[in-house]
Amino acid sequence: MGHDLKGQRVLVTGGAGFVGSNLVRRLVAEGAEITILDDFFTGRMENLRDIDTADYRLVRGSVTDSGLVRQLVSQVEWVFHLAARNIIASTRNPYEDFQTNIGGTLNILLAARDFHPQRVLYTSSVSVYGNPRYLPINEDDCISLLTPYAVSKFSGEGYCQAFYESYGLPVVVVRYSNVYGPWQDPQNPYCGVVAKFMGKAQKGLLLEIHGDGEQTRDFTFMEDAVEATILAAVSPKSAGEVFNIGTGVEANVNTLARLVSDLYGLELKPVYIDRRDIDNIRRRVVNIEKVRRILRWVPRVTLAEGLLRTKQWLQAVGP
Ligand SMILES: NC(=O)c1ccc[n+]([C@@H]2O[C@H](COP(=O)([O-])OP(=O)(O)OC[C@H]3O[C@@H](n4cnc5c(N)ncnc54)[C@H](O)[C@@H]3O)[C@@H](O)[C@H]2O)c1
């Protein structure tokens, strides 16, 4: 297996966000020494509220601040780079997306080139596949950039690859597919469809489906995504690699709505509303053979189980 992160100094950019805060929780359990860099664009202090403040150092700032990034990267052995403008923010303001998702990533890599952390892990997205021609999608299938967000996430990947090839920087890229679960805030206008449905169902409100609901996605439970992220970072075999992180199970939005409705005993049928610009991807499910083979990672939580655990979290803890 890879390195033990106990006592290791780790930088998590975007650590106050949904996935980032869950990664921090896991790194605390591993005994890592954690620094979070976040500008709180979508991140929230509430996401960290159950973690002892002695267990991490919080730096409020932006990955676009190259001096700050340099200073922080110089102090750690591991970099988990999650900070990003998400797809909705990015579609509204592609220039800010460019500055954070591309410029911020370049800042991280430039600093890492000078200070040699053990690994830089970059979180990309299955958005880079656009509307795939074949399913399930392999890592080396066609890239098709249909949104500014896909462009910026893929540019970040491109820089990672270039820094690996040109400077020998040990980077690894994970492409997440629709991560959901505890600490995803349904109130956040940028949250994904699972959190939106759960938030509505919890209040007994109608579920709203954009388009006809036949669009499919590969929904990944947060804990599985975090586990894969750690494995990808610490594995000696992963430098220079790109991994799909998903389940290999294709689920359509109508099915998701039905599962959520059943979970809450909702009698009301969902309503169908306008298709959004960002909903231009019809079908998506990824092949996870590579991550299974190289990292020995398999997702453990089914969609039904993940939704149940998210509901339990919403009821016990709340967003
Ligand atoms: N959640 C998913 O389904 C999913 C899918 C594919 C890829 N990803 C990627 O995973 C990462 C984490 O996503 P998430 O779902 O937790 O989103 P999130 O919006 O909850 O987290 C992103 C975090 O980055 C911070 N941030 C944004 N701009 C910043 C800046 N300039 N400087 C410092 N911090 C900044 C935000 O405040 C937030 O805390 C992102 O890189 C995202 O592109 C997520």
The ligand as an SDF file (V2000), in Angstrom:
LIG
                    3D

 44 48  0  0  0  0  0  0  0  0999 V2000
  -19.2170   17.2500   -6.1660 N   0  0  0  0  0  0  0  0  0  0  0  0
  -19.1020   16.6750   -7.3570 C   0  0  0  0  0  0  0  0  0  0  0  0
  -19.9910   15.9410   -7.7810 O   0  0  0  0  0  0  0  0  0  0  0  0
  -17.8970   16.9110   -8.2320 C   0  0  0  0  0  0  0  0  0  0  0  0
  -17.8800   16.2910   -9.4970 C   0  0  0  0  0  0  0  0  0  0  0  0
  -16.7820   16.5020  -10.3070 C   0  0  0  0  0  0  0  0  0  0  0  0
  -15.7020   17.2540   -9.8650 C   0  0  0  0  0  0  0  0  0  0  0  0
  -15.7600   17.8510   -8.6300 N   0  0  0  0  0  0  0  0  0  0  0  0
  -14.5980   18.6480   -8.2240 C   0  0  0  0  0  0  0  0  0  0  0  0
  -14.3160   18.3830   -6.8660 O   0  0  0  0  0  0  0  0  0  0  0  0
  -13.8410   19.5500   -6.2170 C   0  0  0  0  0  0  0  0  0  0  0  0
  -14.6750   19.8310   -4.9750 C   0  0  0  0  0  0  0  0  0  0  0  0
  -16.0280   20.0370   -5.3670 O   0  0  0  0  0  0  0  0  0  0  0  0
  -17.2100   20.1980   -4.3200 P   0  0  0  0  0  0  0  0  0  0  0  0
  -18.3630   19.4420   -4.8400 O   0  0  0  0  0  0  0  0  0  0  0  0
  -16.7310   19.9420   -2.9520 O   0  0  0  0  0  0  0  0  0  0  0  0
  -17.5640   21.7370   -4.5320 O   0  0  0  0  0  0  0  0  0  0  0  0
  -17.6210   22.9130   -3.4670 P   0  0  0  0  0  0  0  0  0  0  0  0
  -18.0940   24.1200   -4.2380 O   0  0  0  0  0  0  0  0  0  0  0  0
  -18.4170   22.5130   -2.2790 O   0  0  0  0  0  0  0  0  0  0  0  0
  -16.1100   23.0800   -3.0440 O   0  0  0  0  0  0  0  0  0  0  0  0
  -15.1960   23.9010   -3.7040 C   0  0  0  0  0  0  0  0  0  0  0  0
  -14.4630   24.6930   -2.6380 C   0  0  0  0  0  0  0  0  0  0  0  0
  -13.4820   25.5240   -3.2840 O   0  0  0  0  0  0  0  0  0  0  0  0
  -13.5510   26.7990   -2.6910 C   0  0  0  0  0  0  0  0  0  0  0  0
  -13.0470   27.7780   -3.6560 N   0  0  0  0  0  0  0  0  0  0  0  0
  -13.6340   28.2240   -4.7980 C   0  0  0  0  0  0  0  0  0  0  0  0
  -12.8590   29.1210   -5.3990 N   0  0  0  0  0  0  0  0  0  0  0  0
  -11.7360   29.2550   -4.6290 C   0  0  0  0  0  0  0  0  0  0  0  0
  -10.5800   30.0540   -4.7130 C   0  0  0  0  0  0  0  0  0  0  0  0
  -10.3770   30.9080   -5.7300 N   0  0  0  0  0  0  0  0  0  0  0  0
   -9.6210   29.9220   -3.7530 N   0  0  0  0  0  0  0  0  0  0  0  0
   -9.7960   29.0680   -2.7030 C   0  0  0  0  0  0  0  0  0  0  0  0
  -10.9040   28.3130   -2.5620 N   0  0  0  0  0  0  0  0  0  0  0  0
  -11.8600   28.4020   -3.5190 C   0  0  0  0  0  0  0  0  0  0  0  0
  -15.0240   27.0100   -2.3570 C   0  0  0  0  0  0  0  0  0  0  0  0
  -15.2360   28.0210   -1.3990 O   0  0  0  0  0  0  0  0  0  0  0  0
  -15.3810   25.6230   -1.8500 C   0  0  0  0  0  0  0  0  0  0  0  0
  -15.1140   25.4930   -0.4710 O   0  0  0  0  0  0  0  0  0  0  0  0
  -13.8780   20.6550   -7.2700 C   0  0  0  0  0  0  0  0  0  0  0  0
  -12.6110   20.8020   -7.8190 O   0  0  0  0  0  0  0  0  0  0  0  0
  -14.8520   20.1450   -8.3060 C   0  0  0  0  0  0  0  0  0  0  0  0
  -14.5690   20.6680   -9.5820 O   0  0  0  0  0  0  0  0  0  0  0  0
  -16.8220   17.6930   -7.8070 C   0  0  0  0  0  0  0  0  0  0  0  0
  1  2  1  0
  2  3  2  0
  2  4  1  0
  4  5  1  0
  4 44  2  0
  5  6  2  0
  6  7  1  0
  7  8  2  0
  8  9  1  0
  8 44  1  0
  9 10  1  0
  9 42  1  0
 10 11  1  0
 11 12  1  0
 11 40  1  0
 12 13  1  0
 13 14  1  0
 14 15  2  0
 14 16  1  0
 14 17  1  0
 17 18  1  0
 18 19  2  0
 18 20  1  0
 18 21  1  0
 21 22  1  0
 22 23  1  0
 23 24  1  0
 23 38  1  0
 24 25  1  0
 25 26  1  0
 25 36  1  0
 26 27  1  0
 26 35  1  0
 27 28  2  0
 28 29  1  0
 29 30  1  0
 29 35  2  0
 30 31  1  0
 30 32  2  0
 32 33  1  0
 33 34  2  0
 34 35  1  0
 36 37  1  0
 36 38  1  0
 38 39  1  0
 40 41  1  0
 40 42  1  0
 42 43  1  0
M  CHG  2   8   1  16  -1
M  END
$$$$
